[in-house]
Amino acid sequence: MSEQIIFSGNNLTEADIYKELLPQIHLLVTPGEPVITSLANISAALKQSFPKISWAGFYILKENTLWLGPFQGKIACSSIAIGRGVCGTSAKNRKTEIVPDIENFPGHIACDDGSRSEIVVPVFRGSKLYGVLDLDSYFYHAFNEIDQKYLEELCDFINKEVLTRTSGSIN
């Protein structure tokens, strides 16, 4: 596959975009390539496909700290403690966190002071936490259950295919 994401039309719903995007992401992952390469392309594909996304990337767990991994967007926080901010909370609770207004999230970490909403989805390797997928937006209420459904599906693919079919690791 070429390194291009293609959609069938201009007036697609967000669910339609995810339905067309996820199979293309599957094709971006090449067996034997480093994990970091796959995660970088996944970040780019998400940011490129949704105008509402201001930042898309991964934080990878190492020694009880989330470390910045591949991303697309402004410079970000290098490390986040488990339990701190939206990413740390998602990692601690091992569940997706949707934050419609980050100003109302106690302990939110403002890596980009323009961010207004966020979704964070845990990424597992088998049953063990590997890290989190973090998406930010400059719009309030940008993320919802549709995003959660498809991003959790994407993270399941990362667990079953990316982290097992690729080589190397960033941690």
C-alpha positions as CSV (number, residue, x, y, z in Angstrom):
1,M,0.0,0.0,0.0
2,S,1.2,3.5,-0.7
3,E,1.7,5.8,2.3
4,Q,-1.6,7.6,1.6
5,I,-5.0,7.4,3.4
6,I,-7.9,7.5,1.0
7,F,-11.6,8.1,1.8
8,S,-14.6,7.4,-0.5
9,G,-16.2,10.8,-0.2
10,N,-16.2,14.2,1.5
11,N,-19.4,14.0,3.6
12,L,-18.6,11.0,5.7
13,T,-19.7,10.7,9.3
14,E,-17.0,10.1,11.9
15,A,-18.1,6.4,12.1
16,D,-17.7,6.1,8.3
17,I,-14.2,7.6,8.5
18,Y,-13.2,5.1,11.2
19,K,-14.7,2.2,9.1
20,E,-12.6,3.2,6.1
21,L,-9.5,4.2,8.1
22,L,-9.0,1.1,10.3
23,P,-8.5,-1.3,7.4
24,Q,-6.0,1.1,5.9
25,I,-4.1,1.3,9.2
26,H,-3.9,-2.5,9.2
27,L,-2.2,-2.3,5.8
28,L,0.3,0.2,7.1
29,V,1.7,-2.3,9.6
30,T,4.4,-4.5,8.0
31,P,5.6,-7.6,9.7
32,G,9.1,-7.3,11.0
33,E,9.2,-3.5,11.1
34,P,10.0,-1.8,14.5
35,V,7.0,-1.1,16.8
36,I,8.0,2.6,16.8
37,T,7.5,2.7,13.0
38,S,4.0,1.3,13.2
39,L,3.0,3.5,16.1
40,A,4.3,6.6,14.2
41,N,2.2,5.8,11.1
42,I,-0.9,5.1,13.2
43,S,-0.5,8.5,15.0
44,A,-0.1,10.2,11.6
45,A,-3.1,8.4,10.1
46,L,-5.3,9.5,13.0
47,K,-4.2,13.1,13.0
48,Q,-4.5,13.4,9.2
49,S,-8.0,11.8,9.1
50,F,-9.8,13.9,11.7
51,P,-9.6,17.7,11.6
52,K,-10.8,17.8,15.2
53,I,-7.5,16.2,16.4
54,S,-4.8,18.6,17.4
55,W,-2.4,16.0,18.8
56,A,-2.3,12.2,18.4
57,G,0.3,9.9,19.9
58,F,1.4,7.2,22.3
59,Y,2.9,7.2,25.8
60,I,4.7,3.9,26.5
61,L,4.9,2.4,30.0
62,K,8.3,1.8,31.5
63,E,9.0,1.4,35.2
64,N,5.7,2.9,36.4
65,T,6.0,6.0,34.2
66,L,4.5,6.8,30.8
67,W,7.1,8.0,28.4
68,L,6.4,10.0,25.2
69,G,6.4,7.8,22.1
70,P,5.5,8.4,18.5
71,F,3.2,11.3,18.0
72,Q,1.9,14.0,15.6
73,G,1.4,17.5,17.0
74,K,3.1,20.1,19.1
75,I,5.9,19.3,21.5
76,A,4.5,17.2,24.4
77,C,5.3,16.2,28.0
78,S,8.2,13.7,28.0
79,S,6.9,11.7,31.0
80,I,3.7,11.2,33.0
81,A,3.4,9.4,36.3
82,I,0.8,6.7,36.6
83,G,-2.3,8.3,38.1
84,R,-1.5,11.9,36.9
85,G,-3.5,13.6,34.3
86,V,-5.8,12.0,31.8
87,C,-3.1,9.6,30.5
88,G,-1.9,8.5,33.9
89,T,-5.5,8.0,35.1
90,S,-6.4,5.9,32.0
91,A,-3.2,3.8,32.6
92,K,-4.0,3.4,36.3
93,N,-7.6,2.5,35.8
94,R,-6.9,0.5,32.6
95,K,-9.8,2.0,30.9
96,T,-10.7,4.7,28.3
97,E,-11.1,8.2,29.6
98,I,-13.1,10.7,27.6
99,V,-12.8,14.3,28.9
100,P,-15.2,16.7,27.2
101,D,-13.7,19.8,28.9
102,I,-10.1,19.4,30.3
103,E,-10.6,22.3,32.6
104,N,-13.0,20.1,34.6
105,F,-10.6,17.2,35.0
106,P,-8.8,17.4,38.3
107,G,-5.1,17.3,37.8
108,H,-5.1,17.7,34.0
109,I,-1.6,18.2,32.7
110,A,-1.5,21.0,30.1
111,C,1.2,20.1,27.7
112,D,-0.6,22.3,25.1
113,D,-2.5,25.1,26.6
114,G,-4.8,25.2,23.6
115,S,-6.3,21.7,24.3
116,R,-9.9,21.7,25.3
117,S,-10.9,18.0,25.2
118,E,-9.1,14.6,25.2
119,I,-9.6,10.9,24.9
120,V,-7.1,8.4,26.2
121,V,-7.3,4.6,25.4
122,P,-5.1,2.0,27.2
123,V,-2.9,-0.1,24.9
124,F,-2.2,-3.7,26.1
125,R,0.4,-6.3,25.2
126,G,-1.5,-9.4,26.0
127,S,-3.1,-8.6,29.3
128,K,-0.2,-6.3,30.5
129,L,-0.5,-2.5,30.1
130,Y,1.9,-1.4,27.3
131,G,0.9,2.3,27.2
132,V,-1.8,4.6,26.1
133,L,-3.1,6.2,22.9
134,D,-3.8,9.9,23.6
135,L,-5.8,12.3,21.3
136,D,-6.3,16.0,22.0
137,S,-8.5,18.6,20.4
138,Y,-8.8,22.3,20.4
139,F,-12.6,21.9,20.6
140,Y,-14.7,21.1,23.6
141,H,-16.6,17.8,23.5
142,A,-14.7,16.6,20.5
143,F,-14.6,12.9,21.5
144,N,-17.5,10.6,22.2
145,E,-18.6,6.9,22.3
146,I,-18.0,6.6,18.5
147,D,-14.4,7.5,19.0
148,Q,-14.1,5.2,22.0
149,K,-15.6,2.2,20.1
150,Y,-13.2,2.5,17.1
151,L,-10.1,3.6,19.1
152,E,-10.6,0.7,21.4
153,E,-10.8,-1.5,18.3
154,L,-7.6,0.0,17.0
155,C,-5.8,-0.5,20.3
156,D,-7.0,-4.2,20.3
157,F,-5.4,-4.5,16.8
158,I,-2.2,-2.9,18.2
159,N,-2.2,-5.5,21.0
160,K,-2.9,-8.5,18.7
161,E,-1.0,-7.5,15.6
162,V,1.4,-4.6,16.0
163,L,3.0,-5.7,19.2
164,T,3.3,-9.3,18.1
165,R,4.0,-9.0,14.3
166,T,6.6,-6.2,14.5
167,S,10.1,-6.2,15.9
168,G,11.9,-4.1,18.5
169,S,10.4,-1.8,20.9
170,I,11.0,1.7,22.2
171,N,11.2,0.5,25.8
